[in-house]
C-alpha cells in the first residue's frame, strides 16, 4: 500500500496545507519532495479545493478536539495563557518579498513563495541543530509565535538584492529564489526573497514595504 513520506507531509502541514491535500500532492509528484509537492498544489488549485473528502486522521483529530466541557455546554471561551520558556526571546516572523516587476500570475507567485519558504526552512533546521537553547529561533517561532508569515511587495531584482544585503549585515537568515524559467519568467530570475528573524529586526529591513 502506498504511503506518503511523513517528513514531507510535516513540512507541507507547517505551511497550512491540509493532510489530505498534502498526501494527494505527494502521490501526484512521485513522493519525491515537499517542494515539488507544494509547487503542484499551487499549480493545481482547482484540484485541492475543500470539497475533497478529509482523511480519517483529520476526522479523528476534529473529533478529539471536542472536549467534555463543550459537550456539557461549556463554551471554553477562556483559555489559559501558555507559559513561555525562560529563554524565549521572540516574537519571530518570516517575510516574503515578491519581485513585482516580473508580473507573475497568482499561481506563479504562490509557487515561488513556497520555494522561498521551504528553502529558508531548511536553513533554519540546520541552524537549529547548532543551537543549544531549549527554545531556539525556529522552535520559538513554531511553538509560540504561530509561525507568523507575511507577503510583501518588492520593486525589482535590485530591490530584493539590496534587502538581502541588509539581512546579511543584520545576521538574519534569508533565502533568494532563482527560478528555473519553465513558465512565465526567464531562467535565473530572482522571484522571491524570504527573511527570518526577530520581528523587530525584520521590521527594520522590510517594515515600510506594502503588503502583497
SEGUVEX-202276 format. One record per residue (C-alpha): x negated, y negated, z; residue number from 1. Coordinates in Angstrom, 3 decimals. Last residue first. Layout:
N
@X:X Y:Y Z:Z resi:NUM;
...
This chain:
212
@X:-1.035 Y:-41.864 Z:-1.229 resi:212;
@X:-1.518 Y:-44.080 Z:1.812 resi:211;
@X:-3.452 Y:-47.294 Z:1.271 resi:210;
@X:-7.062 Y:-47.671 Z:2.356 resi:209;
@X:-7.999 Y:-50.057 Z:5.181 resi:208;
@X:-8.736 Y:-47.371 Z:7.790 resi:207;
@X:-11.018 Y:-45.356 Z:5.496 resi:206;
@X:-14.502 Y:-45.949 Z:6.891 resi:205;
@X:-13.961 Y:-47.328 Z:10.399 resi:204;
@X:-10.825 Y:-45.196 Z:10.553 resi:203;
@X:-12.971 Y:-42.058 Z:10.349 resi:202;
@X:-14.928 Y:-43.119 Z:13.431 resi:201;
@X:-11.800 Y:-43.935 Z:15.466 resi:200;
@X:-10.124 Y:-40.676 Z:14.438 resi:199;
@X:-13.105 Y:-38.591 Z:15.466 resi:198;
@X:-14.362 Y:-36.688 Z:12.461 resi:197;
@X:-13.511 Y:-35.226 Z:9.078 resi:196;
@X:-13.845 Y:-36.633 Z:5.559 resi:195;
@X:-12.442 Y:-35.277 Z:2.273 resi:194;
@X:-13.301 Y:-36.831 Z:-1.092 resi:193;
@X:-11.069 Y:-36.000 Z:-4.037 resi:192;
@X:-11.362 Y:-35.968 Z:-7.838 resi:191;
@X:-15.026 Y:-36.329 Z:-8.753 resi:190;
@X:-15.012 Y:-35.378 Z:-12.439 resi:189;
@X:-17.599 Y:-32.721 Z:-13.294 resi:188;
@X:-15.687 Y:-31.394 Z:-16.295 resi:187;
@X:-13.266 Y:-33.990 Z:-17.730 resi:186;
@X:-9.773 Y:-34.291 Z:-16.279 resi:185;
@X:-6.275 Y:-32.997 Z:-17.137 resi:184;
@X:-6.960 Y:-29.239 Z:-17.022 resi:183;
@X:-9.971 Y:-26.891 Z:-17.087 resi:182;
@X:-12.364 Y:-29.648 Z:-16.015 resi:181;
@X:-14.357 Y:-27.725 Z:-13.412 resi:180;
@X:-13.563 Y:-30.452 Z:-10.884 resi:179;
@X:-16.237 Y:-31.909 Z:-8.628 resi:178;
@X:-14.740 Y:-32.141 Z:-5.137 resi:177;
@X:-16.623 Y:-34.164 Z:-2.525 resi:176;
@X:-16.810 Y:-32.736 Z:1.002 resi:175;
@X:-17.404 Y:-34.577 Z:4.258 resi:174;
@X:-18.728 Y:-34.103 Z:7.793 resi:173;
@X:-19.259 Y:-37.379 Z:9.618 resi:172;
@X:-22.751 Y:-38.462 Z:10.707 resi:171;
@X:-21.997 Y:-42.166 Z:10.320 resi:170;
@X:-24.553 Y:-42.555 Z:7.518 resi:169;
@X:-23.026 Y:-39.567 Z:5.721 resi:168;
@X:-19.522 Y:-40.996 Z:6.063 resi:167;
@X:-20.732 Y:-44.331 Z:4.685 resi:166;
@X:-22.364 Y:-42.539 Z:1.754 resi:165;
@X:-19.151 Y:-40.616 Z:1.083 resi:164;
@X:-17.182 Y:-43.865 Z:1.088 resi:163;
@X:-19.535 Y:-45.333 Z:-1.527 resi:162;
@X:-19.304 Y:-42.166 Z:-3.636 resi:161;
@X:-15.498 Y:-42.236 Z:-3.487 resi:160;
@X:-15.460 Y:-45.895 Z:-4.583 resi:159;
@X:-17.901 Y:-45.081 Z:-7.381 resi:158;
@X:-15.569 Y:-42.368 Z:-8.665 resi:157;
@X:-12.521 Y:-44.650 Z:-8.756 resi:156;
@X:-10.070 Y:-46.634 Z:-6.664 resi:155;
@X:-9.327 Y:-44.268 Z:-3.784 resi:154;
@X:-5.796 Y:-43.766 Z:-2.474 resi:153;
@X:-5.240 Y:-41.913 Z:0.789 resi:152;
@X:-3.997 Y:-38.507 Z:1.965 resi:151;
@X:-3.816 Y:-37.943 Z:5.753 resi:150;
@X:-4.370 Y:-34.807 Z:7.864 resi:149;
@X:-3.907 Y:-34.219 Z:11.630 resi:148;
@X:-4.564 Y:-30.597 Z:12.588 resi:147;
@X:-2.028 Y:-30.946 Z:15.425 resi:146;
@X:-4.621 Y:-32.682 Z:17.585 resi:145;
@X:-4.876 Y:-30.187 Z:20.466 resi:144;
@X:-5.621 Y:-26.688 Z:19.164 resi:143;
@X:-6.766 Y:-27.241 Z:15.573 resi:142;
@X:-8.513 Y:-30.587 Z:16.036 resi:141;
@X:-10.081 Y:-29.572 Z:19.342 resi:140;
@X:-11.140 Y:-26.241 Z:17.798 resi:139;
@X:-12.802 Y:-28.021 Z:14.859 resi:138;
@X:-14.533 Y:-30.708 Z:16.936 resi:137;
@X:-15.813 Y:-28.264 Z:19.579 resi:136;
@X:-13.779 Y:-27.486 Z:22.680 resi:135;
@X:-15.679 Y:-24.962 Z:24.788 resi:134;
@X:-18.918 Y:-26.647 Z:23.772 resi:133;
@X:-21.809 Y:-24.526 Z:22.468 resi:132;
@X:-21.601 Y:-25.854 Z:18.897 resi:131;
@X:-23.648 Y:-24.120 Z:16.196 resi:130;
@X:-20.715 Y:-21.878 Z:15.247 resi:129;
@X:-18.561 Y:-24.998 Z:14.996 resi:128;
@X:-20.808 Y:-26.407 Z:12.264 resi:127;
@X:-20.328 Y:-23.338 Z:10.062 resi:126;
@X:-16.555 Y:-23.476 Z:10.620 resi:125;
@X:-16.523 Y:-27.202 Z:9.848 resi:124;
@X:-18.381 Y:-26.592 Z:6.580 resi:123;
@X:-15.781 Y:-24.021 Z:5.542 resi:122;
@X:-13.004 Y:-26.461 Z:6.462 resi:121;
@X:-14.584 Y:-29.131 Z:4.266 resi:120;
@X:-14.431 Y:-26.903 Z:1.207 resi:119;
@X:-10.940 Y:-25.653 Z:2.036 resi:118;
@X:-9.530 Y:-29.148 Z:2.488 resi:117;
@X:-11.234 Y:-30.583 Z:-0.593 resi:116;
@X:-10.069 Y:-27.703 Z:-2.807 resi:115;
@X:-6.533 Y:-28.094 Z:-1.436 resi:114;
@X:-6.708 Y:-31.824 Z:-2.166 resi:113;
@X:-7.638 Y:-30.893 Z:-5.736 resi:112;
@X:-4.638 Y:-28.573 Z:-6.064 resi:111;
@X:-2.251 Y:-31.208 Z:-4.712 resi:110;
@X:-3.699 Y:-33.836 Z:-7.045 resi:109;
@X:-3.225 Y:-31.507 Z:-10.027 resi:108;
@X:0.370 Y:-30.785 Z:-9.029 resi:107;
@X:1.165 Y:-34.494 Z:-8.680 resi:106;
@X:-0.400 Y:-35.421 Z:-12.009 resi:105;
@X:-3.893 Y:-36.888 Z:-12.229 resi:104;
@X:-4.395 Y:-40.464 Z:-13.439 resi:103;
@X:-8.191 Y:-40.274 Z:-13.191 resi:102;
@X:-8.455 Y:-43.806 Z:-11.760 resi:101;
@X:-6.569 Y:-42.657 Z:-8.657 resi:100;
@X:-9.567 Y:-40.806 Z:-7.218 resi:99;
@X:-7.926 Y:-39.303 Z:-4.126 resi:98;
@X:-9.304 Y:-39.919 Z:-0.630 resi:97;
@X:-8.415 Y:-37.035 Z:1.681 resi:96;
@X:-8.543 Y:-37.567 Z:5.445 resi:95;
@X:-9.161 Y:-35.155 Z:8.309 resi:94;
@X:-8.478 Y:-36.076 Z:11.927 resi:93;
@X:-9.945 Y:-35.869 Z:15.411 resi:92;
@X:-8.498 Y:-37.066 Z:18.708 resi:91;
@X:-10.795 Y:-36.354 Z:20.356 resi:90;
@X:-13.389 Y:-35.914 Z:23.124 resi:89;
@X:-12.193 Y:-32.717 Z:24.832 resi:88;
@X:-14.994 Y:-31.515 Z:27.147 resi:87;
@X:-12.767 Y:-31.179 Z:30.210 resi:86;
@X:-10.144 Y:-29.155 Z:28.366 resi:85;
@X:-6.805 Y:-30.855 Z:27.709 resi:84;
@X:-3.741 Y:-29.826 Z:29.694 resi:83;
@X:-0.654 Y:-29.463 Z:27.552 resi:82;
@X:2.139 Y:-31.650 Z:28.861 resi:81;
@X:5.144 Y:-29.537 Z:29.811 resi:80;
@X:8.080 Y:-29.886 Z:27.518 resi:79;
@X:11.454 Y:-31.333 Z:28.453 resi:78;
@X:14.028 Y:-30.709 Z:25.745 resi:77;
@X:14.450 Y:-27.055 Z:26.715 resi:76;
@X:18.042 Y:-27.126 Z:25.534 resi:75;
@X:19.186 Y:-24.909 Z:28.406 resi:74;
@X:22.436 Y:-23.200 Z:27.343 resi:73;
@X:21.780 Y:-19.708 Z:28.641 resi:72;
@X:20.368 Y:-18.586 Z:25.303 resi:71;
@X:18.078 Y:-21.620 Z:25.363 resi:70;
@X:16.774 Y:-20.610 Z:28.777 resi:69;
@X:16.263 Y:-17.035 Z:27.599 resi:68;
@X:13.910 Y:-18.356 Z:24.938 resi:67;
@X:14.419 Y:-18.364 Z:21.179 resi:66;
@X:10.890 Y:-18.470 Z:19.766 resi:65;
@X:10.763 Y:-14.677 Z:19.570 resi:64;
@X:13.471 Y:-14.623 Z:16.923 resi:63;
@X:11.520 Y:-17.049 Z:14.759 resi:62;
@X:8.375 Y:-14.946 Z:15.076 resi:61;
@X:10.300 Y:-11.739 Z:14.353 resi:60;
@X:11.799 Y:-13.293 Z:11.212 resi:59;
@X:8.376 Y:-14.562 Z:10.145 resi:58;
@X:6.842 Y:-11.102 Z:10.564 resi:57;
@X:9.705 Y:-9.536 Z:8.605 resi:56;
@X:8.926 Y:-11.838 Z:5.713 resi:55;
@X:10.956 Y:-14.799 Z:4.503 resi:54;
@X:13.138 Y:-14.422 Z:1.433 resi:53;
@X:12.130 Y:-16.808 Z:-1.418 resi:52;
@X:14.755 Y:-19.573 Z:-1.379 resi:51;
@X:12.201 Y:-21.846 Z:0.315 resi:50;
@X:10.490 Y:-22.626 Z:-3.040 resi:49;
@X:7.242 Y:-20.928 Z:-3.989 resi:48;
@X:7.820 Y:-20.011 Z:-7.639 resi:47;
@X:8.866 Y:-23.504 Z:-8.766 resi:46;
@X:5.780 Y:-24.971 Z:-7.086 resi:45;
@X:3.493 Y:-22.937 Z:-9.397 resi:44;
@X:0.292 Y:-24.986 Z:-9.819 resi:43;
@X:0.231 Y:-25.898 Z:-6.122 resi:42;
@X:0.573 Y:-22.262 Z:-5.102 resi:41;
@X:-1.986 Y:-21.049 Z:-7.650 resi:40;
@X:-4.509 Y:-23.608 Z:-6.367 resi:39;
@X:-3.940 Y:-22.381 Z:-2.832 resi:38;
@X:-4.508 Y:-18.769 Z:-3.947 resi:37;
@X:-7.770 Y:-19.723 Z:-5.680 resi:36;
@X:-8.967 Y:-21.466 Z:-2.528 resi:35;
@X:-7.858 Y:-18.644 Z:-0.235 resi:34;
@X:-9.975 Y:-16.164 Z:-2.195 resi:33;
@X:-9.840 Y:-12.977 Z:-4.309 resi:32;
@X:-6.574 Y:-11.272 Z:-3.288 resi:31;
@X:-6.022 Y:-10.619 Z:-7.011 resi:30;
@X:-4.523 Y:-14.014 Z:-7.766 resi:29;
@X:-0.841 Y:-13.001 Z:-7.905 resi:28;
@X:-1.028 Y:-10.955 Z:-4.704 resi:27;
@X:-2.855 Y:-13.768 Z:-2.926 resi:26;
@X:-0.140 Y:-16.210 Z:-3.978 resi:25;
@X:2.653 Y:-13.909 Z:-2.785 resi:24;
@X:0.921 Y:-13.411 Z:0.550 resi:23;
@X:0.551 Y:-17.157 Z:1.071 resi:22;
@X:4.186 Y:-17.773 Z:0.049 resi:21;
@X:5.410 Y:-15.242 Z:2.614 resi:20;
@X:3.012 Y:-16.495 Z:5.269 resi:19;
@X:4.264 Y:-20.058 Z:4.948 resi:18;
@X:1.820 Y:-22.756 Z:3.823 resi:17;
@X:1.035 Y:-25.451 Z:6.393 resi:16;
@X:-2.659 Y:-25.690 Z:5.522 resi:15;
@X:-3.572 Y:-23.579 Z:8.587 resi:14;
@X:-1.346 Y:-20.843 Z:7.126 resi:13;
@X:-3.500 Y:-20.808 Z:3.982 resi:12;
@X:-6.672 Y:-20.308 Z:6.035 resi:11;
@X:-5.013 Y:-17.557 Z:8.095 resi:10;
@X:-3.872 Y:-15.744 Z:4.937 resi:9;
@X:-7.403 Y:-15.815 Z:3.517 resi:8;
@X:-8.750 Y:-14.211 Z:6.699 resi:7;
@X:-5.866 Y:-11.723 Z:6.630 resi:6;
@X:-6.829 Y:-10.436 Z:3.174 resi:5;
@X:-3.450 Y:-9.327 Z:1.834 resi:4;
@X:-2.309 Y:-5.697 Z:1.952 resi:3;
@X:-1.313 Y:-3.460 Z:-0.960 resi:2;
@X:0.000 Y:0.000 Z:0.000 resi:1;
